[in-house]
Amino acid sequence: MVHWLRHVPKVSMLDDEARLRFRQERLRFLLEWLDSNRDLRRVVQATLQKTLREAAGPELFCATGLPHEPAFFSELSEHIVKLVLPKPPFEADLSALFTVLFPAQEDADWLLALDRDSVAQLWKLMADDGIAHSYQHQIDEALIYLATMVLADGISKAFRQKLDPKMPLQATPFMVLRRELETYLYVSPRDEAALRSVRMLIAVCQAQTDRIYAHLDEHGVSVSLVYRVERMRAQLTRMALLADMRSMIYSNGHGGQQGEPGTGQVQALLGDLIAAHHQRSSVRGLIQRSFSLLARKMVERNADHGEHYIARDSKEYRAMLKAAGRGGVITAFTVLGKSLVTGLGAARFFEGIFASLNYAVSFMAISAVGGVLATKQPAVTAPVLASKMGQLDTVEGLRALLTEIAQLLRSQAAAVFGNLMGVIPVMLLISGLIMLSTDAPMMTAEHARASLHSLSVIGPTPLFAAFTGILLWLSSLASGFTDNWFALRRLREALAQQRRLVYVLGAMRAERWAGWLDRNVAQIAGNLSLGLLLGMTPVLAQFFGLPLDVRHVTLATGSLTAAASSLGWEVLAAPQFWLAVAGIASIGVLNVGVSFACALTLALRARDVPARIRRLVFRAVLRRFSASPRFFLFPEAAASKPEAPVESDAADTASDDTRQADVGRQPESTPSDQHPGSRHG
């Protein structure tokens, strides 16, 4: 019967409002038709009332749309099982029957749109005073069940450590809520003061969950604890709805009578049950809710590290060039190590292990000497940009953001230039020394030609470069995750006070060492993970029959230099060499671009930056770049004076975009008329 009420032909010209009216008219027709067929009405009424009497009700109020499992991965596996396996018959479970009757989220809109007369007629058809009295008791049972679940989490060790571990259990608001709720339900069911006390304690418990979030935000995020906090918040919200419903029932006697107030609250509760069920049944929504705080924390920690990689003036630009040059020098020796590992002729797995060690040691050495590897920057500088976009609300803010983007891209360009200027001459020097000492080139002619062919822009090189950009982004995730894990486990305090460590190093040295590790654990984890990804990913891909490889711009430049020096000067006239040079350019663009795009997308989602702001910024950047590409590659001191008006024009265009995106649609005015403090959007 409900399926017939909900049914709309697949091919229909009706809009959403017309579909709601269509369903309502069908319901009115059904009720009128039953009124005119008394014998059939009695059969339908008896069937519905028998179902409501026999079905177990508390689960409808305390389980529908709420997380069931005690841990995140248990809940995730339960969701996946429900998606894959067929559902068992609902039997006497009213919660299962309810979700079967309303299989779509828009059913909540249909239910909320019902008029009072239709709801009153449905009540007469489905229920009587006995059923109403039974469901009042089931609401009481649901409240007690939810309060018990909240209490179990609220007094657990994980929650008390984040709140106030010294507070006595009986004094916690979760304990007090349970006691006050029992008093309200069983001693003073009609006492408004008792109801107000319950509502106040529900609000206090919700505030406690906010304190836990603040603690996680400061000291590290645990996915399991986030899941439990989210479950508690949903349970407290449901308790507030049920308390309001119970108050309405008792204020109206038996509720649900025609013409009495409270019908809207019943519909609101049922609509909330439908919406909550469909929201909670989504696997994607569960993962997004549980990992959103962790993603934001990782993004913020990467943003803190990314500030150090942005050159904001000519002095910092030159410093970035020098640091990148040191990184390029060490990368040349990394290329030499890779060539030696390849020449060992070891099994493919061990070759990948040795290559990973070679990369990891190289990246750690670059960090130790204060060097910079260009392709590692985008993943940690993109969150800085996202944080600035999240605070964008004025024209002046947009101008400042354009400057920030320009500084960021200049830093990327300086890092790439510095890496190339460091790796090419050192690689030529290494090749020359090998030639002088062994009377043989660094690579055989066959190996050198194969290297040139593997770097050609015509072939899979762009695909491998984009794939490497994803690996660079994944290494930044590993860095942020490790930093969060280190803070969550409070390892700095644990190491500083570890008995054996203090005995060996002394208290002061142990504390300094713990502080150093706290400051550098993210960088160490990022270097190790990147080395492992670059070395072992091709091995694992080939194990599964996937022809994937990695192409890193600095390493590829070193390989190209070694191959060219082994073949001699005549290689400069070969088309294959220039195709490889073009391949190097594509590798650099894709390494940086893909890594930056992945990191920026995650940062924007973690910070909930509106799509309107994103489109506005990207459009302004494209216009500014088309007007003056040099502005994004070199420091402002290197730009000529006539380019200043162009910058002003780009900022004016950006201010036009900001005004067009304003919600209030303020009147148009020239950018010069805008006050720096005027707010838009």
ZIHU-V992388 format. One line per field, one symbol per residue. phi: phi as a letter, one per 20 degrees, with the letter a starting at -180 (. if undefined). burial: + if it has 9 or more other ideal C-beta (glycine too) atoms within 8 Angstrom, else -. A space follows every 10 residues. Layout:
BEGIN
phi=???
burial=???
END
This chain:
BEGIN
phi=.ffffefcgf ebefefffff ffffffffff fffffecfff ffffffffff fffeffegff edcfmdfeff cfffffffff fffeefefff ldefffffff fcecffffff ffefefffff fffffeccff ffffffffff ffffffffff ffffefffff fedbfeffgf efffffffff fffffddcfd efffffffff ffffffffff fffffffedo ddffffffff ffffffffff ffffffffff fdndlmffne foffffffff ffffffffff eeffffffff dfffffffff ffffffgfdd edbfffffff ffffffffff ffffffffff ffffmfggff ffffffffff ffffffffem ecdgfefgfd egffffffff debcffffff ffffffffff ffffffgfgf feffffffff ffffffedlb ffcfffffff ffffeffeqe ggffffffgf ffffffffff ffffffffel ffffffdfff ffffenffff fffffffffd ffffffffff ffffeegfff fffemeedbd cdffffffff ffffffenff ffeeffffff ffffffffff gfffffffff ffffffelff ffffffffff fffffffbff gedcfffeee ffefgfffff ffffffffff effflfffbf gfeffgefdc m
burial=----++-+-- --------++ -+++-+++-+ +--+------ +--++--++- +++-+-++++ +++++++--- -+-+++-+++ -+-------- --+++++++- -+----++++ ++-+---+++ +++-+++--- ++++++-+++ ++++++++++ +-+++--+++ -++---+--- -+++++++-+ +++++----- ---++-+++- ++-+++-++- +++-++---+ +++-++++++ ++++++++++ ++++++++++ -+-++++--+ -++-++++++ ++++++++++ -++-+++-++ ++++++++++ +++-++--++ +-++-++-++ ++++++++++ +++++++++- +--------- ++++++++++ +++++++--- ++++++++++ ++++++++++ -+-++-++++ ++-+++++++ ++++++++++ ++++-+++-+ ++-++----- +++-+-+++- +++++++--- ++-+++++++ ++++++++++ ++++++++-- ++-+++-+-- ++-------+ +-+++-++-+ ++++++++++ ++++++++++ ++-----+++ ++++++++++ +++++++--- +--+-++-++ ++++++++++ ++++++++++ -+++-++-+- --++-++-++ +-+++--+-+ ++-++---+- --+--++-++ +++++++++- ++-------- +--+-----+ +
END
